[in-house]
Amino acid sequence: MTNTQVVVFFSKDAKAPITLLELGYMLGEGKKVIVGCERGFWKRGNVEIICRRAGVQIVSTLEEVMDGLYEVLKAF
């Protein structure tokens, strides 16, 4: 069995429609996901809704994403 951790980051300057689709798919599949979404991202409200439904916390900066990934890696 493999442990897979998915990391997604939405920059405020990006559109990223495919990444939005992939995020929805991964959350629907129950994957472990770290989600970063800068304030000002054009679909942040949608990201917040789907993450809330999946029980996944959203962080707002790339540094916070890296901190979350570090915590996951420490567990190995």
N, CA, C and O atoms as a CHARMM CRD file, in Angstrom:
* protein
*
  304
    1    1 MET  N      0.84200  -1.18100   0.00000 PROA 1      0.00000
    2    1 MET  CA     0.00000   0.00000   0.00000 PROA 1      0.00000
    3    1 MET  C      0.88700   1.24400   0.00000 PROA 1      0.00000
    4    1 MET  O      1.87600   1.31100   0.73000 PROA 1      0.00000
    5    2 THR  N      0.52700   2.22200  -0.82100 PROA 2      0.00000
    6    2 THR  CA     1.31000   3.45200  -0.87300 PROA 2      0.00000
    7    2 THR  C      0.52900   4.59800  -0.25700 PROA 2      0.00000
    8    2 THR  O     -0.69300   4.68500  -0.37900 PROA 2      0.00000
    9    3 ASN  N      1.26000   5.46500   0.39900 PROA 3      0.00000
   10    3 ASN  CA     0.66600   6.68800   0.93500 PROA 3      0.00000
   11    3 ASN  C      0.91300   7.78900  -0.07100 PROA 3      0.00000
   12    3 ASN  O      2.06100   8.10800  -0.38100 PROA 3      0.00000
   13    4 THR  N     -0.14800   8.36800  -0.57800 PROA 4      0.00000
   14    4 THR  CA    -0.02200   9.43300  -1.55600 PROA 4      0.00000
   15    4 THR  C     -0.54900  10.72400  -0.96200 PROA 4      0.00000
   16    4 THR  O     -1.66100  10.77500  -0.43500 PROA 4      0.00000
   17    5 GLN  N      0.25200  11.75500  -1.05100 PROA 5      0.00000
   18    5 GLN  CA    -0.15500  13.08700  -0.60200 PROA 5      0.00000
   19    5 GLN  C     -0.13500  13.98900  -1.82400 PROA 5      0.00000
   20    5 GLN  O      0.89800  14.12500  -2.48000 PROA 5      0.00000
   21    6 VAL  N     -1.25200  14.59700  -2.12900 PROA 6      0.00000
   22    6 VAL  CA    -1.36600  15.50500  -3.26300 PROA 6      0.00000
   23    6 VAL  C     -1.26600  16.93200  -2.74400 PROA 6      0.00000
   24    6 VAL  O     -1.87200  17.27700  -1.73000 PROA 6      0.00000
   25    7 VAL  N     -0.50300  17.75500  -3.44300 PROA 7      0.00000
   26    7 VAL  CA    -0.36100  19.15800  -3.08400 PROA 7      0.00000
   27    7 VAL  C     -0.85200  19.99800  -4.25400 PROA 7      0.00000
   28    7 VAL  O     -0.42100  19.80700  -5.39100 PROA 7      0.00000
   29    8 VAL  N     -1.75800  20.93100  -3.96800 PROA 8      0.00000
   30    8 VAL  CA    -2.30300  21.82100  -4.99100 PROA 8      0.00000
   31    8 VAL  C     -2.16100  23.24900  -4.49700 PROA 8      0.00000
   32    8 VAL  O     -2.47300  23.55000  -3.34400 PROA 8      0.00000
   33    9 PHE  N     -1.68900  24.12900  -5.37600 PROA 9      0.00000
   34    9 PHE  CA    -1.56400  25.54100  -5.00900 PROA 9      0.00000
   35    9 PHE  C     -2.11800  26.40000  -6.13700 PROA 9      0.00000
   36    9 PHE  O     -1.70900  26.27200  -7.29100 PROA 9      0.00000
   37   10 PHE  N     -3.05100  27.27400  -5.78700 PROA 10     0.00000
   38   10 PHE  CA    -3.64600  28.19300  -6.74600 PROA 10     0.00000
   39   10 PHE  C     -3.10500  29.59000  -6.49200 PROA 10     0.00000
   40   10 PHE  O     -3.40600  30.20400  -5.46700 PROA 10     0.00000
   41   11 SER  N     -2.30900  30.08900  -7.42300 PROA 11     0.00000
   42   11 SER  CA    -1.78600  31.44700  -7.33900 PROA 11     0.00000
   43   11 SER  C     -2.88000  32.43700  -7.71300 PROA 11     0.00000
   44   11 SER  O     -3.72600  32.14200  -8.55800 PROA 11     0.00000
   45   12 LYS  N     -2.86700  33.59300  -7.09500 PROA 12     0.00000
   46   12 LYS  CA    -3.88600  34.60200  -7.39300 PROA 12     0.00000
   47   12 LYS  C     -3.83800  35.06500  -8.84600 PROA 12     0.00000
   48   12 LYS  O     -4.82300  35.59800  -9.35700 PROA 12     0.00000
   49   13 ASP  N     -2.70900  34.87000  -9.51200 PROA 13     0.00000
   50   13 ASP  CA    -2.54600  35.32600 -10.89400 PROA 13     0.00000
   51   13 ASP  C     -2.86900  34.24800 -11.93000 PROA 13     0.00000
   52   13 ASP  O     -2.79400  34.50800 -13.13100 PROA 13     0.00000
   53   14 ALA  N     -3.22300  33.05100 -11.48300 PROA 14     0.00000
   54   14 ALA  CA    -3.47100  31.94500 -12.40400 PROA 14     0.00000
   55   14 ALA  C     -4.96300  31.74800 -12.63700 PROA 14     0.00000
   56   14 ALA  O     -5.78700  32.19100 -11.83600 PROA 14     0.00000
   57   15 LYS  N     -5.30300  31.08600 -13.72800 PROA 15     0.00000
   58   15 LYS  CA    -6.69400  30.67400 -13.97200 PROA 15     0.00000
   59   15 LYS  C     -6.85900  29.21400 -13.55800 PROA 15     0.00000
   60   15 LYS  O     -7.77500  28.90300 -12.79800 PROA 15     0.00000
   61   16 ALA  N     -6.00900  28.31800 -14.02900 PROA 16     0.00000
   62   16 ALA  CA    -5.91700  26.91600 -13.60000 PROA 16     0.00000
   63   16 ALA  C     -7.22500  26.12500 -13.66200 PROA 16     0.00000
   64   16 ALA  O     -7.57400  25.46300 -12.68400 PROA 16     0.00000
   65   17 PRO  N     -7.96700  26.17100 -14.78800 PROA 17     0.00000
   66   17 PRO  CA    -9.22700  25.42400 -14.83800 PROA 17     0.00000
   67   17 PRO  C     -9.04100  23.91500 -14.73900 PROA 17     0.00000
   68   17 PRO  O     -9.88100  23.23200 -14.15300 PROA 17     0.00000
   69   18 ILE  N     -7.97000  23.38800 -15.29400 PROA 18     0.00000
   70   18 ILE  CA    -7.73900  21.94500 -15.22100 PROA 18     0.00000
   71   18 ILE  C     -7.40000  21.53100 -13.79600 PROA 18     0.00000
   72   18 ILE  O     -7.83700  20.47700 -13.33500 PROA 18     0.00000
   73   19 THR  N     -6.63000  22.34700 -13.09900 PROA 19     0.00000
   74   19 THR  CA    -6.27900  22.04600 -11.71400 PROA 19     0.00000
   75   19 THR  C     -7.52100  22.07600 -10.82600 PROA 19     0.00000
   76   19 THR  O     -7.63300  21.28100  -9.89300 PROA 19     0.00000
   77   20 LEU  N     -8.44700  22.98000 -11.10500 PROA 20     0.00000
   78   20 LEU  CA    -9.71500  23.00000 -10.37300 PROA 20     0.00000
   79   20 LEU  C    -10.46700  21.68800 -10.56700 PROA 20     0.00000
   80   20 LEU  O    -10.99300  21.11400  -9.61300 PROA 20     0.00000
   81   21 LEU  N    -10.51100  21.22400 -11.80100 PROA 21     0.00000
   82   21 LEU  CA   -11.16600  19.95000 -12.11000 PROA 21     0.00000
   83   21 LEU  C    -10.47300  18.80100 -11.39000 PROA 21     0.00000
   84   21 LEU  O    -11.12900  17.94600 -10.79500 PROA 21     0.00000
   85   22 GLU  N     -9.15500  18.78500 -11.44700 PROA 22     0.00000
   86   22 GLU  CA    -8.39200  17.71900 -10.79200 PROA 22     0.00000
   87   22 GLU  C     -8.58700  17.74400  -9.27600 PROA 22     0.00000
   88   22 GLU  O     -8.68300  16.68800  -8.65000 PROA 22     0.00000
   89   23 LEU  N     -8.64700  18.92900  -8.68500 PROA 23     0.00000
   90   23 LEU  CA    -8.88500  19.03200  -7.24700 PROA 23     0.00000
   91   23 LEU  C    -10.22900  18.40800  -6.88700 PROA 23     0.00000
   92   23 LEU  O    -10.32000  17.62800  -5.93900 PROA 23     0.00000
   93   24 GLY  N    -11.26300  18.74600  -7.63500 PROA 24     0.00000
   94   24 GLY  CA   -12.57300  18.16400  -7.38300 PROA 24     0.00000
   95   24 GLY  C    -12.55500  16.65200  -7.49400 PROA 24     0.00000
   96   24 GLY  O    -13.17000  15.95800  -6.68400 PROA 24     0.00000
   97   25 TYR  N    -11.85400  16.13900  -8.49300 PROA 25     0.00000
   98   25 TYR  CA   -11.75200  14.69400  -8.67300 PROA 25     0.00000
   99   25 TYR  C    -11.02400  14.04800  -7.49100 PROA 25     0.00000
  100   25 TYR  O    -11.49100  13.05200  -6.93900 PROA 25     0.00000
  101   26 MET  N     -9.88500  14.61700  -7.10900 PROA 26     0.00000
  102   26 MET  CA    -9.09700  14.03900  -6.01800 PROA 26     0.00000
  103   26 MET  C     -9.86200  14.05300  -4.70600 PROA 26     0.00000
  104   26 MET  O     -9.81900  13.07900  -3.95500 PROA 26     0.00000
  105   27 LEU  N    -10.56200  15.14400  -4.42100 PROA 27     0.00000
  106   27 LEU  CA   -11.34200  15.20800  -3.19500 PROA 27     0.00000
  107   27 LEU  C    -12.49300  14.21100  -3.23900 PROA 27     0.00000
  108   27 LEU  O    -12.82400  13.59700  -2.22500 PROA 27     0.00000
  109   28 GLY  N    -13.10200  14.04800  -4.40700 PROA 28     0.00000
  110   28 GLY  CA   -14.17300  13.07700  -4.55600 PROA 28     0.00000
  111   28 GLY  C    -13.71500  11.64800  -4.37600 PROA 28     0.00000
  112   28 GLY  O    -14.48800  10.78500  -3.96100 PROA 28     0.00000
  113   29 GLU  N    -12.45300  11.39900  -4.69100 PROA 29     0.00000
  114   29 GLU  CA   -11.86400  10.07400  -4.53400 PROA 29     0.00000
  115   29 GLU  C    -11.32700   9.83900  -3.12700 PROA 29     0.00000
  116   29 GLU  O    -10.86000   8.74500  -2.80900 PROA 29     0.00000
  117   30 GLY  N    -11.39500  10.86500  -2.28900 PROA 30     0.00000
  118   30 GLY  CA   -10.92700  10.73100  -0.91600 PROA 30     0.00000
  119   30 GLY  C     -9.41800  10.78600  -0.75700 PROA 30     0.00000
  120   30 GLY  O     -8.88700  10.30300   0.24300 PROA 30     0.00000
  121   31 LYS  N     -8.71700  11.36500  -1.72500 PROA 31     0.00000
  122   31 LYS  CA    -7.25900  11.49000  -1.64200 PROA 31     0.00000
  123   31 LYS  C     -6.86700  12.47200  -0.55100 PROA 31     0.00000
  124   31 LYS  O     -7.63500  13.37400  -0.21700 PROA 31     0.00000
  125   32 LYS  N     -5.67600  12.30100   0.00500 PROA 32     0.00000
  126   32 LYS  CA    -5.12400  13.24400   0.97300 PROA 32     0.00000
  127   32 LYS  C     -4.57700  14.43300   0.19300 PROA 32     0.00000
  128   32 LYS  O     -3.68200  14.28100  -0.63800 PROA 32     0.00000
  129   33 VAL  N     -5.11300  15.60200   0.46100 PROA 33     0.00000
  130   33 VAL  CA    -4.75100  16.78100  -0.32600 PROA 33     0.00000
  131   33 VAL  C     -4.40500  17.94300   0.59700 PROA 33     0.00000
  132   33 VAL  O     -5.11700  18.23300   1.55800 PROA 33     0.00000
  133   34 ILE  N     -3.29700  18.59600   0.28200 PROA 34     0.00000
  134   34 ILE  CA    -2.94500  19.87500   0.90300 PROA 34     0.00000
  135   34 ILE  C     -3.30100  20.93200  -0.13400 PROA 34     0.00000
  136   34 ILE  O     -2.81000  20.89100  -1.26200 PROA 34     0.00000
  137   35 VAL  N     -4.15300  21.87600   0.24500 PROA 35     0.00000
  138   35 VAL  CA    -4.62800  22.87900  -0.70300 PROA 35     0.00000
  139   35 VAL  C     -4.18100  24.26400  -0.26600 PROA 35     0.00000
  140   35 VAL  O     -4.45500  24.71000   0.84700 PROA 35     0.00000
  141   36 GLY  N     -3.48800  24.92300  -1.17200 PROA 36     0.00000
  142   36 GLY  CA    -3.12200  26.32000  -0.98000 PROA 36     0.00000
  143   36 GLY  C     -3.85900  27.15000  -2.01800 PROA 36     0.00000
  144   36 GLY  O     -3.89800  26.78500  -3.19300 PROA 36     0.00000
  145   37 CYS  N     -4.43700  28.25400  -1.59600 PROA 37     0.00000
  146   37 CYS  CA    -5.18500  29.11200  -2.51600 PROA 37     0.00000
  147   37 CYS  C     -5.01500  30.55500  -2.05300 PROA 37     0.00000
  148   37 CYS  O     -5.56100  30.96500  -1.02800 PROA 37     0.00000
  149   38 GLU  N     -4.25800  31.30400  -2.81700 PROA 38     0.00000
  150   38 GLU  CA    -4.01700  32.70100  -2.44100 PROA 38     0.00000
  151   38 GLU  C     -5.30500  33.50600  -2.46500 PROA 38     0.00000
  152   38 GLU  O     -6.19400  33.26700  -3.28200 PROA 38     0.00000
  153   39 ARG  N     -5.38500  34.45600  -1.55800 PROA 39     0.00000
  154   39 ARG  CA    -6.51400  35.39100  -1.58300 PROA 39     0.00000
  155   39 ARG  C     -6.41200  36.17600  -2.88600 PROA 39     0.00000
  156   39 ARG  O     -5.33500  36.63700  -3.26500 PROA 39     0.00000
  157   40 GLY  N     -7.52300  36.31800  -3.55300 PROA 40     0.00000
  158   40 GLY  CA    -7.52700  36.99700  -4.84700 PROA 40     0.00000
  159   40 GLY  C     -7.62200  36.02700  -6.01400 PROA 40     0.00000
  160   40 GLY  O     -7.83100  36.45200  -7.15000 PROA 40     0.00000
  161   41 PHE  N     -7.46900  34.70900  -5.75300 PROA 41     0.00000
  162   41 PHE  CA    -7.65800  33.73100  -6.82500 PROA 41     0.00000
  163   41 PHE  C     -9.11000  33.80000  -7.27100 PROA 41     0.00000
  164   41 PHE  O    -10.01400  33.80100  -6.43500 PROA 41     0.00000
  165   42 TRP  N     -9.34300  33.85800  -8.56500 PROA 42     0.00000
  166   42 TRP  CA   -10.66000  34.14400  -9.11400 PROA 42     0.00000
  167   42 TRP  C    -11.74300  33.14100  -8.74100 PROA 42     0.00000
  168   42 TRP  O    -12.92500  33.47700  -8.81100 PROA 42     0.00000
  169   43 LYS  N    -11.38700  31.93900  -8.35200 PROA 43     0.00000
  170   43 LYS  CA   -12.37700  30.92700  -7.96800 PROA 43     0.00000
  171   43 LYS  C    -12.15700  30.45400  -6.52900 PROA 43     0.00000
  172   43 LYS  O    -12.50100  29.32300  -6.18600 PROA 43     0.00000
  173   44 ARG  N    -11.59100  31.30700  -5.70300 PROA 44     0.00000
  174   44 ARG  CA   -11.30800  30.90700  -4.32000 PROA 44     0.00000
  175   44 ARG  C    -12.57900  30.44700  -3.59000 PROA 44     0.00000
  176   44 ARG  O    -12.53600  29.48100  -2.82800 PROA 44     0.00000
  177   45 GLY  N    -13.68000  31.11700  -3.81200 PROA 45     0.00000
  178   45 GLY  CA   -14.93300  30.72200  -3.16400 PROA 45     0.00000
  179   45 GLY  C    -15.31600  29.29100  -3.50500 PROA 45     0.00000
  180   45 GLY  O    -15.77600  28.54600  -2.64000 PROA 45     0.00000
  181   46 ASN  N    -15.12800  28.90100  -4.77000 PROA 46     0.00000
  182   46 ASN  CA   -15.42600  27.52600  -5.17600 PROA 46     0.00000
  183   46 ASN  C    -14.48800  26.53900  -4.49800 PROA 46     0.00000
  184   46 ASN  O    -14.91300  25.46800  -4.06500 PROA 46     0.00000
  185   47 VAL  N    -13.22000  26.89900  -4.40600 PROA 47     0.00000
  186   47 VAL  CA   -12.23700  26.03000  -3.74000 PROA 47     0.00000
  187   47 VAL  C    -12.60600  25.87800  -2.27000 PROA 47     0.00000
  188   47 VAL  O    -12.53900  24.77600  -1.72600 PROA 47     0.00000
  189   48 GLU  N    -12.99300  26.96900  -1.62600 PROA 48     0.00000
  190   48 GLU  CA   -13.39100  26.90700  -0.21700 PROA 48     0.00000
  191   48 GLU  C    -14.59500  25.99200  -0.01000 PROA 48     0.00000
  192   48 GLU  O    -14.62900  25.21900   0.94700 PROA 48     0.00000
  193   49 ILE  N    -15.57200  26.07400  -0.89300 PROA 49     0.00000
  194   49 ILE  CA   -16.77900  25.25500  -0.75300 PROA 49     0.00000
  195   49 ILE  C    -16.46100  23.77300  -0.88000 PROA 49     0.00000
  196   49 ILE  O    -16.87600  22.97600  -0.03900 PROA 49     0.00000
  197   50 ILE  N    -15.73600  23.39700  -1.91700 PROA 50     0.00000
  198   50 ILE  CA   -15.47200  21.96800  -2.12100 PROA 50     0.00000
  199   50 ILE  C    -14.55000  21.41500  -1.04200 PROA 50     0.00000
  200   50 ILE  O    -14.69400  20.26300  -0.63200 PROA 50     0.00000
  201   51 CYS  N    -13.60900  22.22400  -0.58200 PROA 51     0.00000
  202   51 CYS  CA   -12.72700  21.76300   0.49600 PROA 51     0.00000
  203   51 CYS  C    -13.49300  21.62800   1.81000 PROA 51     0.00000
  204   51 CYS  O    -13.27400  20.67500   2.55900 PROA 51     0.00000
  205   52 ARG  N    -14.37500  22.55900   2.09000 PROA 52     0.00000
  206   52 ARG  CA   -15.18800  22.47400   3.30400 PROA 52     0.00000
  207   52 ARG  C    -16.01800  21.19400   3.28900 PROA 52     0.00000
  208   52 ARG  O    -16.11000  20.49900   4.30100 PROA 52     0.00000
  209   53 ARG  N    -16.61700  20.88500   2.15000 PROA 53     0.00000
  210   53 ARG  CA   -17.42800  19.66500   2.02900 PROA 53     0.00000
  211   53 ARG  C    -16.59300  18.40900   2.24500 PROA 53     0.00000
  212   53 ARG  O    -17.08600  17.40800   2.76300 PROA 53     0.00000
  213   54 ALA  N    -15.32800  18.46800   1.84500 PROA 54     0.00000
  214   54 ALA  CA   -14.44000  17.30800   1.97800 PROA 54     0.00000
  215   54 ALA  C    -13.69300  17.29600   3.30800 PROA 54     0.00000
  216   54 ALA  O    -12.97300  16.34200   3.60300 PROA 54     0.00000
  217   55 GLY  N    -13.85700  18.34700   4.11500 PROA 55     0.00000
  218   55 GLY  CA   -13.15600  18.41900   5.39100 PROA 55     0.00000
  219   55 GLY  C    -11.67400  18.70700   5.25500 PROA 55     0.00000
  220   55 GLY  O    -10.87400  18.29500   6.09400 PROA 55     0.00000
  221   56 VAL  N    -11.30500  19.42200   4.18500 PROA 56     0.00000
  222   56 VAL  CA    -9.90200  19.74600   3.91800 PROA 56     0.00000
  223   56 VAL  C     -9.67200  21.22000   4.20400 PROA 56     0.00000
  224   56 VAL  O    -10.42800  22.07500   3.74300 PROA 56     0.00000
  225   57 GLN  N     -8.63000  21.51200   4.96300 PROA 57     0.00000
  226   57 GLN  CA    -8.28000  22.89100   5.28800 PROA 57     0.00000
  227   57 GLN  C     -7.55500  23.53000   4.10600 PROA 57     0.00000
  228   57 GLN  O     -6.76700  22.88100   3.41900 PROA 57     0.00000
  229   58 ILE  N     -7.83400  24.80600   3.88300 PROA 58     0.00000
  230   58 ILE  CA    -7.13900  25.57600   2.85000 PROA 58     0.00000
  231   58 ILE  C     -6.19300  26.54100   3.54700 PROA 58     0.00000
  232   58 ILE  O     -6.54800  27.16200   4.54900 PROA 58     0.00000
  233   59 VAL  N     -4.98900  26.66000   3.00900 PROA 59     0.00000
  234   59 VAL  CA    -4.05500  27.68200   3.47500 PROA 59     0.00000
  235   59 VAL  C     -3.91000  28.71700   2.36900 PROA 59     0.00000
  236   59 VAL  O     -4.27900  28.46100   1.22300 PROA 59     0.00000
  237   60 SER  N     -3.37600  29.87900   2.70800 PROA 60     0.00000
  238   60 SER  CA    -3.36800  30.99200   1.76400 PROA 60     0.00000
  239   60 SER  C     -2.01900  31.31600   1.14200 PROA 60     0.00000
  240   60 SER  O     -1.95000  32.10300   0.19900 PROA 60     0.00000
  241   61 THR  N     -0.94700  30.72300   1.65500 PROA 61     0.00000
  242   61 THR  CA     0.37200  31.04900   1.11100 PROA 61     0.00000
  243   61 THR  C      1.14000  29.77700   0.75800 PROA 61     0.00000
  244   61 THR  O      0.86700  28.69600   1.28000 PROA 61     0.00000
  245   62 LEU  N      2.08700  29.93600  -0.12200 PROA 62     0.00000
  246   62 LEU  CA     2.93900  28.81000  -0.50000 PROA 62     0.00000
  247   62 LEU  C      3.75900  28.33400   0.69400 PROA 62     0.00000
  248   62 LEU  O      4.03700  27.14100   0.81800 PROA 62     0.00000
  249   63 GLU  N      4.14200  29.24400   1.56200 PROA 63     0.00000
  250   63 GLU  CA     4.89900  28.86900   2.75200 PROA 63     0.00000
  251   63 GLU  C      4.07300  27.95000   3.65700 PROA 63     0.00000
  252   63 GLU  O      4.60000  26.98900   4.21800 PROA 63     0.00000
  253   64 GLU  N      2.78700  28.24700   3.79500 PROA 64     0.00000
  254   64 GLU  CA     1.91000  27.39800   4.60700 PROA 64     0.00000
  255   64 GLU  C      1.73400  26.01600   3.97500 PROA 64     0.00000
  256   64 GLU  O      1.63400  25.01400   4.68300 PROA 64     0.00000
  257   65 VAL  N      1.69700  25.96900   2.65300 PROA 65     0.00000
  258   65 VAL  CA     1.63500  24.67600   1.95400 PROA 65     0.00000
  259   65 VAL  C      2.88700  23.86900   2.27200 PROA 65     0.00000
  260   65 VAL  O      2.80400  22.68100   2.58200 PROA 65     0.00000
  261   66 MET  N      4.03300  24.50900   2.19500 PROA 66     0.00000
  262   66 MET  CA     5.29700  23.82400   2.47400 PROA 66     0.00000
  263   66 MET  C      5.35600  23.35200   3.92200 PROA 66     0.00000
  264   66 MET  O      5.86000  22.26200   4.19400 PROA 66     0.00000
  265   67 ASP  N      4.85200  24.14800   4.84800 PROA 67     0.00000
  266   67 ASP  CA     4.79400  23.73900   6.26100 PROA 67     0.00000
  267   67 ASP  C      3.93300  22.49100   6.42200 PROA 67     0.00000
  268   67 ASP  O      4.30800  21.56400   7.14000 PROA 67     0.00000
  269   68 GLY  N      2.78100  22.46500   5.75600 PROA 68     0.00000
  270   68 GLY  CA     1.90100  21.29800   5.82500 PROA 68     0.00000
  271   68 GLY  C      2.55300  20.06300   5.23400 PROA 68     0.00000
  272   68 GLY  O      2.42300  18.96600   5.77900 PROA 68     0.00000
  273   69 LEU  N      3.24500  20.23300   4.13300 PROA 69     0.00000
  274   69 LEU  CA     3.94100  19.10500   3.50800 PROA 69     0.00000
  275   69 LEU  C      5.06600  18.61300   4.40400 PROA 69     0.00000
  276   69 LEU  O      5.29700  17.40900   4.51300 PROA 69     0.00000
  277   70 TYR  N      5.76200  19.53600   5.04000 PROA 70     0.00000
  278   70 TYR  CA     6.82700  19.16100   5.96900 PROA 70     0.00000
  279   70 TYR  C      6.27700  18.29500   7.09500 PROA 70     0.00000
  280   70 TYR  O      6.89600  17.30400   7.48400 PROA 70     0.00000
  281   71 GLU  N      5.11500  18.67100   7.61700 PROA 71     0.00000
  282   71 GLU  CA     4.49300  17.88500   8.70800 PROA 71     0.00000
  283   71 GLU  C      4.14900  16.48400   8.22500 PROA 71     0.00000
  284   71 GLU  O      4.32300  15.51600   8.96400 PROA 71     0.00000
  285   72 VAL  N      3.66600  16.36400   7.00500 PROA 72     0.00000
  286   72 VAL  CA     3.34900  15.03500   6.44600 PROA 72     0.00000
  287   72 VAL  C      4.62700  14.21400   6.30100 PROA 72     0.00000
  288   72 VAL  O      4.64700  13.03000   6.63800 PROA 72     0.00000
  289   73 LEU  N      5.68500  14.83300   5.80200 PROA 73     0.00000
  290   73 LEU  CA     6.93700  14.11200   5.57800 PROA 73     0.00000
  291   73 LEU  C      7.60400  13.68900   6.89400 PROA 73     0.00000
  292   73 LEU  O      8.27400  12.65800   6.95000 PROA 73     0.00000
  293   74 LYS  N      7.41800  14.48000   7.93700 PROA 74     0.00000
  294   74 LYS  CA     7.99400  14.10900   9.24400 PROA 74     0.00000
  295   74 LYS  C      7.41300  12.78500   9.76100 PROA 74     0.00000
  296   74 LYS  O      8.06800  12.05500  10.50600 PROA 74     0.00000
  297   75 ALA  N      6.18500  12.49600   9.35600 PROA 75     0.00000
  298   75 ALA  CA     5.52300  11.27700   9.81500 PROA 75     0.00000
  299   75 ALA  C      6.15600  10.01100   9.23400 PROA 75     0.00000
  300   75 ALA  O      5.96300   8.92000   9.77000 PROA 75     0.00000
  301   76 PHE  N      6.90800  10.15200   8.14700 PROA 76     0.00000
  302   76 PHE  CA     7.56100   8.98400   7.54000 PROA 76     0.00000
  303   76 PHE  C      8.81000   8.74000   8.28100 PROA 76     0.00000
  304   76 PHE  O      9.54500   7.80600   7.96100 PROA 76     0.00000
